[in-house]
Amino acid sequence: MLKTFSPGLQVIMFILLVIFSAMMGNALLGLALAVTVSQDTLMQIDITDPRLVIALNLFSQVFSFLVAFLLYLRLSGERFSDMVHMQSIKLKPLLFTVGLLIVCFYAFPLFEFINEPLRQILPVEILESEILTDQRHDALFIQSDPIQFVFALIVMALLPAIFEELVFRGFLIKKMLQSGMSEYGAILMSSAIFALVHMQPMKFLAMFTLGAALGFVYMRFRNLKYAMVLHFLFNGTQITMTFLAGSGLPYLDF
């Protein structure tokens, strides 16, 4: 059915599917908590509790991205292989991807510095929301529990690398190209949407740059696996460094 729509309308329909899937995921999580946890315990839940942060991010990744993507394929009749370009990984493109990862790590502080004037014009509520998000991540990452570290690595690095790349580079860029947009235009537009979805305005330029790097790698090699590798290494390296810092072990600081 959706296959007969224009690429732009397909993107709008997909966004509606993402919203629907996210609402369904939140409802299921709320139902699971209501059934398994007493009302008094629910009222006393600490939203920075690492276990809750992992659970929320797990539901968010699965329902907001994977379920929405699968629903779209079902409703549109498109095949996964037609939507996403994936081949085996080769050494030279992989080394290029790792080099780009290092560039991103060194460029991020600069873009966060450039982004800093936004603090003067953004509403206090938005700034407080981002501070709360940072506190949740600190509670999750800066610790010495190896089991929690493994779960954080899976939920906060591996799953986003797979599911978000299917959506932002696999789906969005393909539809933008089909609508007549240039390759660079598709990369920049998908990067802007990628940065906005993360809802961290003080990191907007940094997230936009990461999105552009992911889009560039995908378009250069026409293989989503390299974007997935870059995404996983970026998130995974940050999680690993904060874990090492929290555990008191030596680590390499970029």
C-alpha positions in Angstrom: 0.0 0.0 0.0 2.7 2.5 1.0 4.7 1.7 -2.0 2.3 3.7 -4.2 2.9 6.9 -2.2 5.5 9.5 -3.1 8.9 9.2 -1.3 8.1 12.3 0.8 4.7 10.9 1.9 6.4 7.6 2.7 8.8 9.4 5.1 5.8 11.1 6.8 4.0 7.7 7.1 7.2 6.2 8.5 7.5 9.0 11.1 3.9 8.2 12.2 4.8 4.5 12.5 7.8 5.5 14.7 5.5 7.6 17.0 2.9 4.8 17.1 5.6 2.1 17.9 7.2 4.3 20.5 3.8 4.8 22.2 3.1 1.1 22.1 6.5 0.4 23.6 6.0 2.9 26.4 2.5 1.4 27.1 3.9 -2.1 27.3 6.7 -1.0 29.6 4.2 0.8 31.8 2.0 -2.3 31.9 5.0 -4.5 32.8 6.0 -2.2 35.6 2.4 -2.0 36.9 2.0 -5.8 37.0 5.4 -6.5 38.6 6.0 -3.6 40.9 3.9 -2.2 43.7 2.4 1.3 43.5 4.6 2.5 46.4 7.7 1.3 44.7 6.7 3.0 41.4 6.3 6.3 43.2 9.8 5.9 44.7 11.6 4.9 41.5 14.8 6.8 40.8 14.8 7.8 37.1 18.6 7.9 37.1 18.7 4.2 38.2 21.0 2.5 35.6 18.6 -0.5 35.4 15.7 1.8 34.5 17.8 3.7 32.0 18.8 0.5 30.3 15.2 -0.8 30.2 13.9 2.5 28.8 16.6 2.7 26.1 16.0 -1.0 25.2 12.3 -0.4 24.7 13.0 2.9 22.8 15.4 1.2 20.4 13.3 -1.9 19.8 9.9 -0.1 19.4 10.9 3.3 18.0 13.2 2.0 15.3 13.1 -1.8 14.8 9.3 -2.3 15.1 8.6 0.8 13.0 11.0 -0.3 10.3 9.5 -3.8 10.2 6.0 -2.4 10.1 6.9 -0.2 7.2 8.4 -3.1 5.2 5.2 -5.0 5.9 2.8 -2.2 4.8 4.9 -1.1 1.8 5.7 -4.6 0.5 9.3 -3.5 0.0 12.0 -6.1 0.7 14.8 -5.5 3.2 17.4 -6.1 0.5 15.9 -3.4 -1.7 15.8 -0.9 1.2 19.3 -1.5 2.7 22.6 -2.0 1.0 24.8 -4.5 2.9 27.8 -6.4 1.7 30.8 -8.1 3.4 33.3 -5.8 5.1 36.6 -5.1 3.5 39.9 -4.0 5.1 40.5 -0.6 3.4 37.0 0.8 3.9 37.1 -0.4 7.5 40.4 1.4 8.1 38.9 4.5 6.5 35.9 4.2 8.9 38.2 3.9 11.9 40.2 7.0 10.8 37.0 8.9 10.5 36.0 7.8 14.0 39.2 9.3 15.4 38.5 12.6 13.5 35.0 12.7 15.1 36.4 12.2 18.6 38.7 15.1 18.2 36.2 17.3 16.4 33.4 16.9 19.0 34.7 19.2 21.7 35.1 22.0 19.1 31.5 21.6 17.9 30.2 21.5 21.5 32.1 24.7 22.1 30.6 26.4 19.1 27.2 25.1 20.3 27.6 26.8 23.7 26.0 30.2 22.9 22.6 28.3 22.5 22.6 28.0 26.3 21.8 31.7 26.5 18.6 31.5 24.4 17.2 28.0 25.1 14.3 27.7 27.6 15.4 26.6 31.1 13.1 23.5 30.9 15.0 22.2 27.8 18.4 22.8 29.5 17.2 21.0 32.6 15.9 18.1 30.5 19.3 17.7 28.9 21.1 17.9 32.3 18.8 15.1 33.5 19.7 13.0 30.5 23.4 13.6 31.2 22.9 12.6 34.8 21.2 9.4 33.7 24.1 8.5 31.4 26.6 9.3 34.1 24.9 7.0 36.5 24.8 4.3 33.8 28.3 4.6 32.5 30.6 5.8 35.3 30.6 2.7 37.4 32.7 -0.4 38.0 30.1 -3.2 37.6 31.3 -5.3 34.6 27.8 -6.9 34.1 26.2 -3.4 33.9 28.9 -2.4 31.5 28.1 -5.3 29.2 24.4 -4.5 29.2 25.1 -0.8 28.6 27.4 -1.7 25.7 24.7 -3.8 24.1 21.7 -1.5 24.7 23.5 1.9 24.3 26.0 1.0 21.6 25.2 -2.2 19.6 21.4 -1.8 19.3 21.6 1.9 18.2 24.3 1.1 15.7 22.0 -1.4 14.1 18.5 0.0 14.5 19.3 3.7 14.0 21.4 3.1 11.0 18.6 1.1 9.4 16.3 4.1 9.8 18.6 7.2 9.3 21.0 6.0 6.7 19.2 3.0 5.2 15.6 4.3 5.0 15.8 8.1 5.1 18.7 8.5 2.7 17.2 6.1 0.2 13.8 7.9 0.2 15.5 11.3 0.0 17.5 10.2 -3.1 14.3 8.8 -4.6 12.6 12.2 -4.1 15.3 13.8 -6.3 17.6 15.1 -3.6 21.3 15.1 -4.2 23.6 12.7 -2.3 25.1 15.5 -0.2 21.6 17.0 0.4 20.4 13.6 1.6 23.4 13.2 3.9 22.9 16.7 5.5 19.1 16.4 5.8 19.3 12.9 7.4 22.1 14.2 9.7 19.8 17.1 10.9 17.0 14.8 11.6 19.4 12.4 13.4 20.6 15.3 15.6 17.1 16.5 16.3 15.7 13.1 17.3 18.4 12.8 20.0 16.9 15.9 21.7 20.1 17.2 23.1 20.3 20.8 21.8 23.6 21.5 23.5 25.1 18.7 21.5 23.3 19.4 18.2 26.3 20.3 16.1 28.3 17.4 17.4 25.4 15.0 16.7 24.9 16.5 13.3 28.6 16.0 12.5 28.4 12.4 13.6 25.3 11.9 11.5 27.1 13.5 8.5 30.1 11.2 9.0 27.8 8.1 9.2 26.0 9.2 6.0 29.3 9.9 4.2 30.6 6.5 5.0 27.4 4.9 3.9 27.3 6.8 0.6 31.0 6.4 -0.1 31.0 2.6 0.2 27.3 1.9 -0.4 27.4 -0.5 2.5 25.4 0.1 5.7 27.8 -2.2 7.7 30.5 0.5 7.8 28.1 3.1 9.2 27.0 0.5 11.8 30.6 -0.2 12.7 31.4 3.6 13.0 28.2 4.1 15.1 29.0 1.2 17.4 32.7 2.1 17.8 31.8 5.7 18.6 29.2 4.9 21.3 31.1 1.8 22.5 34.4 3.7 23.0 32.7 6.4 25.0 31.0 3.8 27.2 34.3 1.9 27.7 36.3 5.0 28.6 33.7 6.1 31.2 33.6 2.5 32.6 37.4 2.5 32.9 37.3 5.9 34.6 34.6 4.7 37.0 36.5 1.5 37.8 39.8 3.3 38.4 41.6 1.5 35.6 43.9 3.3 33.1 42.4 4.4 29.8 43.2 6.5 26.8 41.5 9.9 26.8 40.9 11.5 23.4 
